[in-house]
Amino acid sequence: MATTFMQITPQKITGGCLCGGVRYEINFKPEHDWKRGPHTCQCTQCRKNCGSLVFNMHTVTASEITWNSQSTYAEYNSSPGCYRSFCNKCGSPLAWTNHAVNTDIELAVGTIDEQFLLGERDAEDKPLGAHGIALADPDADHFYVRNEIAGVTDKLTSSGTRFWKGSKKGPMAKSVD
C-alpha cells in the first residue's frame, strides 16, 4: 500500500552545506509561490554542479533568505549573469541565481536540514514526513527534460509541467534557455 503524504507548507526552514561553513534560514512570505517553488532540472550544467542526474531546487526570493554564515560561501559564474553558489571547503552546491534577470534564488533542496524534509521518525526509524512534498514536489515543473535518460530519469518526471529546455514560456517549450 502506497503512503500518501499531505503537503504542509512551512513558515520557516534552515539549511546549509555539509561542513557547516554556510548556513541559511528561509522565512517564507505568506504569498510564497508553492506551485512555482519546487522544480527539477536535467541540463548538463545542473548535473555537473550537483553530481546527480536530476537537480532538485526550490525558488525563494532574496528577501526570504537570510545567510547566517557565509564563511566558506563562493560563487562560480557558470554563464552570462548566472552564478552557481557552493561551499569552497566541502563543495556542497547551494544555489543557482541569474543576477541579470532577477533576485530569485534557486536553492538546492538537498541542503535543507533533514528535520524539514523528513520530520520526526517512528519507532522503526521511518520518517513520519514533514515538508518534503512542499519543498520538492514531484508534480511541479521539470526543466530540460530533453536530457532525460531512457529507463533511468525519464520516469521521474512523468507528472508536473515538463519543459523541453529551461524556458518557463510553456510546457515542452522549444526555445533556447
Buried (B, 14 or more C-beta within 10 A) or exposed (E): EEEEBEEEEBEEBBBBBEEBBBBBBBBBEEEBEBEBBBBBBBBEBBBEBBEEBBBBBBBBBEEBBEEEEBEBBBBEEBEEEBBBBBBBBBEBBBBBBBEEEEEBBBBBBBBBBEEBBBBEEEEEEEBEBBBBBBBBBBEBBBBBBBBBEEEEBEEBBEEBBBBBBBBEEEEEBEEEE
